[in-house]
Amino acid sequence: MALTYSAGSLVKARGREWVVLPESRPDLLVLRPLGGSDDDIAAVFPAFEAVDEAKFAPPEPGDLGDQRAAGLLRTALRVGFRSGAGPFRSLAGIAVEPRAYQLVPLLMALRQKTVRMLISDDVGIGKTIEAGLVASELLAQGEATGLAVLCSPALAEQWQQELRSKFGIDAELVLSSTVSRLERGLDLGQSLFDKYPHVIVSTDFIKSPRHRDDFVRHCPDLVIVDEAHTCVVADDTSTASQNQLRYELLRRVAQDETRHLLLVTATPHSGKESAFRNLLGLVKPELADVSLDSEAGRKLLAQHFVARKRADVRQYLTKEDGLTDDSLAERTAFPSDRYFKDETYKLSPEYRALLDDAIAYASERVEQAGSQGKREARIAWWSAIALLRSLVSSPRAAAQTLRTRSAAAIAASAEEADRLGAPLNSDAADSDAMEGMDVAPGAETTEDPRSHLAELADIAAQLEGPAKDLKLKALIKHLKALLADGHNPIVFCRYIPTAEYLAAQLENDKDSGRRGPLGARTVVKAVTGTLSPQQRLERIEKLAEEAGGDAAARRVLIATDCLSEGVNLQHHFDAVVHYDLAWNPTRHDQREGRVDRYGQRKDQVRVITLYGDDNGIDGKVLEVLIRKHRQIKKDLGISVSVPDELSTGVTDAIVEWLLMRGREDQDALFSADAFKVSTAKLDSDWNSAAEREKASRSRFAQRSVHPQEVAREVAAVREALGGAGEVDTFVRESLGALGAVLRGDGEDFTAQVGGTPIGLRDALAPTVGAEVIEKDRPIPFRADPAVARGEAALVRTDPVVGALASHVLNAALDTQADGARPARRCGVVTTDAVGTLTTLLLVRYRFHLTLPSRGGEKQLVAEDARLVAFEGSARKAEWLPPERARDLLDATASESTDRHYAERTMTRLLTQLPDVYGHLEAYGEELAAELDASHRRVRQASGEIVRGLSVTVQKPADVLGAYVYLPAVPSVPAVAPAAPGVSA
């Protein structure tokens, strides 16, 4: 008759030992390898395969290690945990180590039966990580069964990569380019949202009524909305707007009160109070109307809204936050304030003549069209703006615009002309999508191939190069200075032809042997909207790869605004050059935010803004819009968007004045009545928006989770899983003992692993690349968790650290393993750190958790490793507090210990171990009670979430390691020379 095994018990099958999981049945065992991860789970039929009860073997007294053995084994064991016993089920299994402040949204979420949150932390703080933490935890606990991320199509692949690499969530892309392929694999009548539990969906694709209804009917029970501010509308907005379609989609998704909803945006206000209220109404309908000036209103909002500036979290869990000491303090290395420098250039005589001719032509066309009708006037207006903006950008953009028919020329009405012309010619902060917006607009309104504009295009084409294009000449000068100072800049342009022109002028041409003006070691690449989102990321990685690890090599990326939102570029670049001024300052902030964010190595991000001193446009845009935006951000610490219609009003006034008066009379612009009216309204409304934002940041500061609560949970997580200092020591000591060559004395170092055991090299190859292992290239290890591709972070969740820990643990458990074995299960150390015989035990506990969820109770098995220590013999043990046990890991040998004496000592201890089993079981019960209390504390806001919760310890516990510390006194027998590995 087959035995019945309870969840958490040990069995032996297929030549190895396993832990029985709760999903098992009498006829089918679901097993996880002892010390393995969820990826190794297997199912076994006891009727067809031999399954025996297993007991964890005690350590062998002859397998002695040195003073480091206990600490290395403990860390290797804890790094291998992939399902923690604490209230945060997912933290042990994700491949990112969150900052303490990033746990705040997670704590807020776990206090809600149905999670509804607006996460509005500042740019670069890590909102994607925060949303991913909440999603990962809800899925791990069974509170959610599926996930949908709604985002811009340009960011879909980045979301997919983030979820897969950091959280182990495989999500399918649902885009206009992928939906046909996905639908071909469906069964009759099946929705692709039923077939694929985790999806990343283009908001612009799914918002149309044809796709929206199917999504709403089959929508997963957890939805994340990225850039959520683009999905709401103010009350005075036309119902025909694209934002209205997005808002209708989200409104229907949010109607299901049982659906978890996370809205993510760095700019929840966007200058319009009604739009902000509509956003809050998606989170919780009452928030759309509640008085936020009342204590009750603010308290309600605080449960669902988190919005912090960098200054709020740069130093966190310190005494200033109300803690008693700084032992848990976390300092996040955000870059300091950006360094701004505005650099001017003047037009060459030839370029000035071309611009004057174009202005005169555009002025004449606008004047003539005004007498022909409203439609003709609007077509001429958009043609004029396209002409002026492209001429100010570059000769190549000008030539293309002059030869291209205006998009507005086909309009049947003035309103259609505005709808067609505005997206390509303005820089609206909340434009539908960045895709396709970087093409050069057309200015031609006739069919005549030899029109005056065609003649101007031929002239523009002849002005390419730094001799006649003094804007390009100025760029080269400033790029050389940045490169000489060790920076790797991104140059942002408005139009694709300009980006391609700059790349052609600046890059080194290997085929012809032509050397670019920035030096032979500078790699230049262009990324524009002609590439798909995935191709853009691949080209950036290729640029970084070509520059390589040579300290003298430099990278220059030329990009359009297709990279200004969402894409993270801080690992490869640290300076921004605005080659073309955006006509909405929010776009500048978006560009700079790509590099000025967490993970940036430079303390200061440099920003250079190029502007024309005599082109009639740039100087006014810079003075009225860009500099004011900077000042508001400096005063508040956050960006405040200028309403699009106000910035458009100012730029329209500038263009209108230019067409009427020309370039030479620009000083009089500031005294013109129309300009005064538009700028006065801009200042008034912008200042009001800034004051509202300042007041809201103060009134709605995150107060629902206090730093003391975060500190308590952070301490518990570090106790169970280990901290960064422990991992740093483990990696250095393990690699050194295994034969790696380490270089670097600071926080960061490199390791060459060519001399390590073949098993370790095979384990590392998939994480760092086979070529790195084969050619024995250095592997960089960084103290900062935000690492670039090819680098390893000194955190427990990094794949390289995980592979190393798995090798060390397996070698420790297998006494027959080949090669060096840094961690051992036994050790005898003679040391000044103790005054009497002291024993340290490394004990693994298994816990059986019953966690209630909306889908019913979930049964889980989790592991924990603890150190316990006692003085004297096992029979009369005097147990030490946990901190004393941890201190023994730092004890160093003061003299060698005779190997034969050490083996006899260890044999005696192992014989007496049954005398301490009672204490180990009692300690396990204490740990189970602490875990139960921790789960209840985190879920304290909802009685339903904790009803039925229980944590019990599986007996017996496993003694993984036993280490004896002898006092360094004359009574200790001495000493032939120690055998290798007995002491250090």
Salt bridges, closest charged atoms under 4 A:
ASP27 OD1 - ARG25 NE 3.36
ASP38 OD1 - ARG32 NH1 3.62
GLU49 OE1 - ARG14 NE 2.89
ASP63 OD1 - ARG821 NH1 2.86
ASP63 OD1 - ARG824 NH1 3.20
ASP66 OD2 - ARG68 NH2 3.20
ASP121 OD2 - ARG308 NH2 2.73
GLU130 OE2 - ARG308 NH2 2.85
GLU143 OE1 - ARG854 NE 3.78
GLU162 OE2 - LYS166 NZ 2.99
ASP170 OD1 - ARG164 NE 2.94
GLU172 OE2 - ARG181 NH2 3.73
ASP194 OD2 - HIS218 ND1 2.90
ASP204 OD1 - LYS207 NZ 2.93
ASP204 OD1 - ARG246 NH2 2.83
ASP213 OD1 - ARG212 NE 3.87
ASP213 OD1 - ARG252 NH1 2.75
ASP214 OD1 - HIS218 NE2 3.55
GLU227 OE1 - HIS229 ND1 3.63
GLU248 OE2 - ARG251 NH2 2.71
ASP256 OD2 - ARG259 NH2 3.77
GLU273 OE2 - ARG277 NE 3.54
GLU286 OE2 - LYS284 NZ 3.86
ASP293 OD1 - ARG699 NH1 2.26
GLU295 OE1 - ARG298 NH2 3.22
GLU330 OE1 - ARG99 NE 3.88
GLU330 OE2 - ARG718 NH2 3.54
ASP342 OD2 - ARG627 NE 3.08
ASP342 OD1 - ARG630 NH2 2.75
GLU343 OE2 - LYS341 NZ 3.37
GLU343 OE1 - HIS478 NE2 3.91
ASP356 OD1 - ARG663 NE 2.55
ASP357 OD1 - HIS452 NE2 3.12
GLU376 OE2 - ARG375 NH1 3.04
GLU416 OE2 - ARG419 NH2 3.78
ASP418 OD1 - ARG378 NE 2.85
ASP427 OD2 - ARG389 NH2 2.93
ASP427 OD1 - ARG494 NE 2.78
ASP427 OD1 - ARG587 NH1 3.98
ASP432 OD2 - LYS207 NZ 3.30
ASP432 OD1 - ARG246 NH2 2.80
GLU435 OE1 - ARG536 NH2 2.70
GLU447 OE2 - ARG405 NH1 3.52
GLU455 OE1 - HIS452 ND1 3.55
ASP458 OD1 - ARG403 NH2 2.80
ASP458 OD2 - ARG450 NH2 3.58
GLU464 OE2 - ARG396 NE 3.03
ASP485 OD2 - ARG606 NH1 2.98
GLU541 OE2 - HIS572 NE2 3.57
GLU546 OE2 - LYS525 NZ 3.31
ASP550 OD2 - ARG521 NH1 3.54
ASP561 OD2 - ARG587 NH1 3.34
ASP561 OD1 - ARG591 NE 2.73
ASP574 OD1 - HIS487 ND1 3.06
ASP580 OD1 - LYS471 NZ 2.57
ASP589 OD1 - ARG338 NH1 3.01
ASP589 OD1 - LYS633 NZ 2.79
GLU592 OE1 - ARG338 NH1 2.51
GLU592 OE2 - HIS578 NE2 2.76
ASP596 OD1 - ARG310 NH1 2.79
ASP596 OD2 - ARG338 NE 2.50
ASP613 OD2 - LYS346 NZ 2.55
ASP614 OD2 - ARG352 NH2 3.65
GLU664 OE2 - ARG663 NH2 3.17
ASP665 OD2 - ARG661 NH1 3.22
ASP683 OD1 - LYS628 NZ 3.98
ASP685 OD2 - LYS681 NZ 3.23
GLU693 OE1 - HIS269 NE2 3.44
GLU693 OE2 - ARG697 NE 2.89
GLU709 OE1 - ARG111 NH2 2.23
GLU713 OE2 - ARG937 NE 2.91
GLU719 OE2 - ARG866 NH1 3.73
GLU719 OE1 - ARG886 NH1 3.17
GLU726 OE1 - ARG74 NH1 3.79
GLU726 OE1 - ARG78 NH2 2.37
ASP728 OD1 - ARG732 NE 2.87
ASP748 OD2 - ARG782 NH1 3.75
GLU771 OE2 - LYS775 NZ 2.98
GLU771 OE2 - ARG777 NH2 3.04
GLU791 OE1 - ARG601 NH2 3.15
GLU791 OE2 - ARG782 NH2 3.08
GLU863 OE2 - ARG844 NH1 3.78
ASP864 OD2 - ARG866 NE 3.03
GLU871 OE2 - ARG884 NH2 3.37
GLU903 OE2 - ARG899 NE 3.27
ASP915 OD2 - ARG875 NE 3.59
GLU925 OE2 - LYS955 NZ 2.83
ASP932 OD1 - ARG936 NE 2.62
GLU944 OE1 - LYS113 NZ 2.79
ASP958 OD2 - ARG844 NE 3.67
ASP958 OD2 - ARG846 NH1 2.57
